[in-house]
Amino acid sequence: MSWLAKLYETYDGVGKFHRNERANPLWPISHFVKNAHIEVVIDIEGNFLSGRAKVLNGKESPTLIPATEASAGRAGSKIAPHPLCEEIGYCAADYPKAEKEKTTAYMTQLESWARSAWTHPKLKAIHTYLSKQRLWSDLAGQFEFPLKVEKADGTSQKIQAEKVFIRWRVEEVGNPVHGTWEDEDLIKVWIAYDREHNNKRGFCHVLGGEVRIASNHPRFLRWPGDGAKIVSSNDASGFTFRGRFTDSKKSMEESGAQAVCIGFEVTQKAHNALRWLISQQGHRNGDQVYVVWAVSGKQVPAAFEDPWAVLGNTVSLQEEGLGASEDSIDHGIDLGASFAHKFNQYLKGFGQTLTPNEQIVIIGLDSATTGRMGIIYYRELLASEFLQRLNDWHTQFAWPQRHTIEMPNSKGSKKPVSKTIWPVWSPPPKHIAEAAYGDILKSNDSLRKSLHERILPCIIDGRPFPRDILDSAIRRASNRNNCEYWEWERNLGVACALFRGFYQRHPDINQRRSYAMTLEEDNRSRDYLYGRLLAIAERIEEIALSVGGENRPTTAARLMQRFADRPSSTWRNIELGLQPYMQRLQSSRPGFLTNRKKELDEVTCAFQANDFSKDKSLSGEFLLGYHCQRMAYRNTQSETIQED
């Protein structure tokens, strides 16, 4: 029950810090949001204002409505009317196909509320109008049914008349608030009425005392039509807990189920807080959703999102922002230290608002069926722990990652120009999964979900990264022929980040080591040196092909996978294949060729005795050497000017 208690506390915190949130308000208890199709306008005397009713489009339709426990959870043929806003089949007594049981139940409930001590002028006006039994005739004279409505995604659908949902606007002179969903006083009086007339009491396992208890628990958590519940019990029919408790139908009706007895306000506030948190800052992976929040309601840094979306150009290689030319980047410095400093400054901003001992909660949800949802991950941390673990992940697993941005066209065209940059960041879980398994994820939903479940503890709990995911990412990055060029470059950056991070938190402390995010010319590791050789050979052939006006993959690119498996023997083939390209460059780019030959000699001489001749397969370290050497060549323009 800890998660319920934390969310119950969070409800008040969110209300304190986001009280004026209009785009996505926190739902009050005994209410929920439903899409309305028609807005009916009446005056305070209960008279229909002809021509004022309108069909609502997708953006206008979400409407906060009063609800009972039964109506909020109704399904199928169950008759459980909402107290105010309803479908035509419930609230239009003059509708020819109306079921009398539905209309009677609706009007009986409405009348009881309207004549209670918790009444309201708008409520009385609606009751007066509906008592005339003219709603269907008034609407049928203005609209054509089935009703064509526009959905939020821009598409349209036709709604049968009895399913058309009505919301109310009551106009009163001197009162600027006309919509029932906007009227704070109306919202309050329904909560008070519902508390008085639906007050079954029992022992709440969360609060530890006797309070009004809930019979049904909310749904619609992850999206508007989400029918899965986290809390539910059906021991009267489905016998979920049969033989474990002494419940009877009568005892459950009087004081709730022994297995799951939760206070009404607790479950309402907890679920409403969770729903709001998911919509505001939830990390979605299909049906899976993860959310991180502070119990106080204060803002927390995004834990699982793409750092570029969070930090923007503050994590770019360009120290002066995106306006700087990539040709001015100094690839000789360790960009990891620069990124670590910037990310630490970003976290310090949250550290100034979050006290070290504030509670941070992380929860993961998923549903195996349409009606049941489970908690697949749950952690409670202090703010200081959370910020430190986030900092560890984003600095240990950081590496230059391929990113495309749109920039203004310098030639005056309105069409923007795409530019590829290499900002430093840690890859988000989505990119890691795609880099490790590619297109197979499109048809294997369980694999995609399980990958997220295994990666997230590495971020939140500081666990070592799974070796099998790392190995899969290395294999795919070594095979350039199984995907588009942009995808391979992304996979390469991800694989390097994972390899670097894996060895910084290796399970065996004796094998832990750190890699700089720059070309380490003094690194004598066999795998790192072979990676550099591959990048140098690729650069030579690229320039030679460019000089000759050819556009095709280099020999190094085609043989990269084979090179990773058998480096020594494959290098002989690559080196022999370079000879004609070197001859081409001898006359057109002699300075460039001289420098590349010098690099080849320096790297070859750096191998330890017998390392160069070993044909043992390479580890992911060769990708680091390869990538760092490539990044050092990105300053193409200045290189060409100096060496030609």
N, C-alpha and C positions, 0 to 999 in steps of 0.2 A: 504493500500500500504506500510505500515511500514516494513513488512517482506521483500518486494522486495528491498526497500531502504537499509536495513541492509545487505542483501545478496550482493547487488551491491557494497557496501563498502567492504564487506568481500573478494570479488574477488581479489582486489589489495593486501589485507593483506595476503591472502593465497599465492598469487604469490610471495610476498616478503619473506615469511618464508619457502616456500616449492618449490622454483623455480627449484631446481635440482631433484625433485621427479621423478624418472624414472619408478618405478613400477606402479604408478597410477598418471599420470600427470594431471594437471588442463587443461581442454580443452580451446583452444583459441576460440574467437568468429568466427562465420561462418564456424565452423567445428564440426564434431562429430565422435565418434568411432563406427566402424562397423566391424563385423567379415568377413575377406576375406578368400576365398577358394583356390585361385591360385595366386602365385606371378610370374609375367611375367618380364623377364630381357631383357633389350635392351641396346644398346650403345648410346652414345650422338648424333650419326648420325641418329638414328631412325631405326637401324637394329636389328632384332630379334636374340638373342643369343641362338641358338639351343641347347637343352638339359639342359639349365640353369633354365627354369621354374620349379616350384615345387608346390606340394600340401601342404598347411599349416595345421599343427595340431592345436588342440584347444588352446594351450598356445601361439602359434605364431600368431594366426589369428586376434586378436584385432588390428585394424588399424585406425589411425587418417586420416580422409578424408575431403577435402573441400566440402561444401554443400551450397546450396541456401536455402532460407526460404521454398520454395515450395518443394524441394527435401528432406529436413530434415523431412517434415511432410507428405510426399506422402503416400497414402494408396490405396489399390484396383487397379483399372485400370487407375488411374490418371497418365498421362505422365508428369514426372518432373525429368529429368536426373540430377545426380550429376555431378559436373564440370570435374572430373578427373577419379577417381576410380569408376567403375561401374560393373553392371552385363553384362554377355555376350549378353543378349538380347538387351542391349542398345548400347554397344561399338563395337560389332563384326558385321560389315555390311555384311560380307560374310557368316554369319550363315544362313543356309537354312530356318529356321523358324523365322527369325528376322522380327519384325514389322517395316516397313519403317518409320512410324511416330516417333518411339522411336529412331532409329539410326540417323535419320535426326536431331531430336531435340538435341541429344547428340553432334553430330559433329558440328552443327551450333554454339552451346554454347562454345565448346572447341576451335573452330577456332576463334571466337570472342575474347576469352581471350588470345589465343596465339598471335594474331596480335595486341593486345592493347599495351599501354605504360607500362602495368603491366605484361609483359611476363617474361619468365624464360627459361634457356637452357633445363631443364628437360621437361618442358611443350612443348617446340618446338619439342623435340625428340619424345615424345609420339604422338603429332599431326602428325608428319611426318610418323611415323610407321602406325598409324591407317588409314591414308589416302591411304595406299597401299591396304587396305581391305584384309589382310591376317591373322588376329588374329585367326579366327576360324580354318582355315586350319593348322596353326602352332600348335595350341593346340590339335586339333583332332589327329594329327600325333604323339603326345607324351602321351596323356591321354585317358582313356576310360570313356565314358559318358553313363549314369548318373555317376557323380563323387562321389566316396566314400571318405568321410572326417571324421576325428576324432574330436569329440567334447571335450570341456574342462573337462567334467566329465569322459573321457576315453571311452565312447561309440562312436559308429560310425553311420553315416546316409548317405543316397544317395541323392545328389542334382541334379535336372534336369539341363541340359546344360544351358538353358536360364537364370536360377537363380544363376549360379555360379558367385561369385563376384571376380573381378580382382583388384589386386593392382600392383603398378609399382615400379620396381627398375631400375634406369638408371645409367649405369656405365660410368664414365668419368675419364680419366687419371689425376692424381693429386688431385682428389676430393674424400676424404674418405667417404663422406656422399652420399650413393646411393639411399636409400629409399625415396620416395616422402613424406612419413609421418614423416621423420626425418629431413627434410630440412627446417630450420627456415626461410630462404629467400623465399622459395616457399610458405610457410604458410603466410608470410607477404604480398606477392604480391597478393595472392587471396583475403585476407581481404581488401586490397586497391581497387582491381578491383570490388569486390562486393559492397563496399561502394559507389563507383562512379556510378555503373550501376543499383543499386537497392536503390534509395535514396528518397523514398516517405517521405515527411516531415509533421509533425503535432505537436500538443501540448502534451507533455509527462506529465502525471499526477504524476509521481514520481519525476522527476527533476524540474517540474514547468516551462518548457520553450519549445521552438520549436526545435526539433531535428529530426533525421531520426527515423521513427517509425516502429514498427513491425506489420506485418499482421498476422503472425503465431507465436506461442510460443512453446518452446522446450518441448520434452517428454523424455523418457528413463531415468527417475530420479532414481527409486529405483533399477532397474536391466536393463540389455541391451534391453530386449524386452518389457519393460513397456510402454504401449501406453497411459496411463492416463495422462492428463494435469491438472495443477493447474489453469492456465489462458487460457480461450478460450471464443470465442463469435461467434455466428452463426446467427445474426439477419437478414441476407439476406435470410436464408432458414428455420432455426428452430425457428426463432422469439422468442429467449430467452428474449429479452427486449422489445417486441412489445408494443407500446402505451406509452412508457416511454421516448423515444428519437425521434428526427426528422431525423434519419439516412435514407439515400437512398443508393442504390447500388453504384451510382456514387460518392456520398460524401465519402463513406467508402473506395473506391478505391483510392481517391485522398488524403484524410487526416486521414484515420482510423476511427474506430468506436468511437462514443461519449462515450459509456459506459466503454470501456476498451481500452484506448489509451496509450501505453507504448513505450518508446524509444527502438530501436533495441538493442543498446549496453546494456541498462539496463536489458532487459529481458534475453539476451544472457549471460551476466556476472552473473546475479543473479541465473539463473537456472544452469549454469555450476558450480558455487560455491556450490550450494545446492547439486548437484549430487556428487561432490567431497567429501563434508562433509559426506554425507550418506555412501559412499563407505569406507571412512576412519574411521568414528566413529559413524555410525548410530546404534541405538538399534532397532532390528527388532523383530516384534511379528506377524508372518505371513505377510499379506499385509501391516500391520501397520508399520510405522517407526518413530522413534523419534531421534532427533539429537540436541546436545548441542555444541555451539561454541562461541569463542570470535571474535568479529567483527574485531579485530586487526589481526586475523590469528594465534595468539599464541595458544599453547596447553592448554587444560583445562582438569581437572580430569573427568574420566568417571562417569556419574551420575547414570546410571541404570544397570551397569554390575555387575557380581559376583566379590566382593572385592578380592577373592582369585586370580582371573585372573589378577587383577590390582596390588595387593600388594604382592602376593605370601606368602612366609613363614614369612613375617614381621608381619602378623596377627595371626600366629600360637600360640598355647598355649606354645609350647616349646620356651623358651626365647633364647636359643642358636641355633635355626634353626631346620630343620627337622632331622639333624643327632643326636639330643639328644634323649635319651630313654624316652618313655612316662611314664615309672616308676619313672622318676625323677621330674615330674611335681608336683608343689605344688598346690593342689586343694583347699587349705585353704585360699588363698588370693583372693581378689576381682579382677578378670581378666578384668572387665570392665574398671577400671582405667588405667590398662596397655594398653588395646586396644585404649582407648580414646587418650592417650598420643601418641601412634604410628600413629594413623590416623591423629592427629593434625599435627605431623611432616611431614606426607605425603602432607597434604594440604599446609603447609608452603612453600614447594618447589614451588608450583604454585603461592603462594602469593608473592614470590620474583620476579617472571617474570610478573605477572598480577598486574597492578596498581589498587588500590581500586576502582577507578571510571571508569575502563574499562567496556565496555558493553558486557554482556553475553546474548545470545539469545537461547531459547529452542523452538523447533517447532515439532509438531506431524502431520503426514500425513496419510491419509487412503483413499481408493477409494471404492465407492459403485458400480461402473460400470467399465468396461474396458477402458472407454474413459475419465472419469471425476475423479479428485482427489480433496479432501477437506482438509483444515487445521483444525484439531480437537483439537489442543492445541497450544497456542502461549504465550510466556512470554519474557519480556526484564528485565534483572536485572543488577545491578552493580556487579562487580566481588566480592566485599566484602560481599554483600548480598548472592550471589550464594555460595561462599565458606562456609559461616556461616550456611546456610540451609543444605548444604551437610554434614557438620560436625554434625549438630543437628540430622539429620536422622541416620547417621552411628553410632553415639554414643548412642542415645536414643533407637534404635531398635537393638542394638548389643546383641548377645547371642552365646554361643558355638554351632557351626553347624557341622553336620556330613560331613566329606570329606574323600574321598579315594585317596591315592597317590600310585604311583608305585615306589618301592625302589629296589636297587640292591640285588640280592640273596646272602646272606652270605655263602651259601653252595657251591658257585662256579658255580651254574647253570646260563645260559644266560637268562633264563626266569625270569623277575622281580617278586617281591613279592608285593601283594596288602596290604596296611596298612591303617587302619581307624584312623583318627585323628579328633580332635575337635577344629579347629581354631575358634577364636571369630570374627564374622562379622555380618553385617545386611543382611538378606536374600534379594536377588534381586527379582524384581516383578515376574519373571517367576516362581521361587520357591514358592513364596507366593500364586500365583494362583493355582499351582499344589497341595500345601499343603491344600488349602481350598476346592478345588473341585475335585481333582484327575482325573480319567479317563474320566469324563464327558466332560472335555475340548477338548478331541480328536474329539468329534462329535458335539461340540457346539462352533463354531468359534466366534459367536457374544458375548458369555459370556466371552471368553478369552480376546477379545478386550476390552469389557467394564470394565473388572477388571483392565487392564492396565491403562485405561483412569481414573479410580478412584484412583488407587494407586499412579500414578506419581505426582499429585498435593500434595500428602503428603510429597514427597521428595523435590519438587521444591518450593512449596508455604508454607510449614510448617503446613499444615492442620492436624486436628485430624484424626486418622486412622478410616476407616469405621467399625462400630461395627458389622455389619452382616458378613463381611469377617473374622473378628476376631473370632466370634462365630463358624463359619463354620470350621475354622482351629482348634479350640479347640475340636470340636466334632470329627473330623477325627483323631486328635492325641490321643484322649481318646479311640478310637476303633482300637485296634491292630490287629484285625482279618480280616480287609478289604484290606490289602496290604502286600507286602513283608516286611521283617524285616528292611532292609536298608532304605526302603521308609518310614516306620513308624518312625524310628529314625530321619530321615530328617524332617518329619512332626512335630515331637516333638520339635526339635530345633527351627523351624520356628514359631510354636504356642507360645513358650515361648518368643521369640523375639518380636512378635506382642503384646502379653499381656503386657510385660514390657514397650514397647514404647507407647502403647495406654494409659496407666495410667500416663506416664510422660507428655503427652500433652492432657489429658482428657478435653473435652469441659467445664466441671464444674471444675473450679480451686480448689474448696474445696475437690474434690475427687482425685486430683493429688497426686501421691506418687512414690517413687523410689525404685527399687529392686536391690540388689547387685547381682553380677554374681558369687556368692559363697554360700555355705551352711550357712544360717542365723540361728544359733542354738538358738538365743534369740527371734526369730520370734514366736509370740504366736497366730498368725492368725489360725483359725480353718481349713481353706482350705489348707494352707501351711503345717500344721502339719499332716493332713490326707495324703497329698502327700508324706511326709517323711515316714509315716507308711507303705504305699504301697511299696515304694522302699526298705525298710528294710525287709519286708516280702518276697519280690521277691528275694532279695539277699540271704536270708537264704535258700530258696527252690532251687535256682540256684546252690549253692555250694553243697547242699545235693544230687541233681541230678547228678552233676559232679562226686562226690565221688562214687555214685552207677553206674556210666557209662551210665546214661540215658540221652537222648537228646529229650526233649519235652517241650512244653510251660508250664510255671509255672501257678499256680492257680491265682496269682495276675495278670498275663498277660491276662488270659482268661476272668477274671471278671473285667477288668479295666473300661469298659464302664458302667457296672452296678454299680461299685464302685463310679464313678463320679455322677451317678444319685441318688443312695441311699447308702451313705458311711457307716453309722452306722450299718445298718443291714447286708450289704455285708461284712464289716470288721469281723463280728462274724464268717461268713463262712470261710473267709480267715484264720483267727486266728486258728480256729479248724482244718483246713486242714494242718496247719504247724506242728502240734504235731508229726506225724510220722517222719517228716524230722528232727525235733529237736532231736528225739530219735536216729536217724541215726548219727547225728553229735556229739552226746554226747560222743561217743566212738572214733570217727575219727578226729574231729575238736573241742575239748572242749574249747580251748581258743577263737576261732572264735565265737562259739555259746554263750559263756559268754558275750562277748562284744556286740553281736547283741541283746541279751536279755536286757542288760543294756540300750542300745539305745531305745528299745521298751518301757521300763519303763519310761525313761526320756521324750520321746515324749508324751506318754500317760498322764503323770503327768502335762505336760505343757498346756493341754487344759484348757480353762476357764470353769467355772461351767456350766454344762448342754450342752456345745458345743459338747462334745463327743457323747452324746446320740441323738442329733438332726439328723434326716434323710434327711434334706434339701440338695438338689443337690449342688455339688461343682462348684465354678467358675474356670476359667483358672488358678487361683493362685495355685491350687493343683498341676498343671503340673510343676510350678517353683520349689516347694518343692520337688517333685518327681525327677525332672531332676537334681537338685543340689545334692540331696542325692546320686543319681546314679553316678554323676561325682566324688563325694568324694570317691566312691568305685572303681574307675578305676585304682587306684594304687594297683592292685590285688596282685602282686608278693610280695611287701614289707609287705602288710597286712597279707598274709599267713605265711610269715617267722616269723613275730612278734607274731602271735596268736596261731600257732600250738604248 
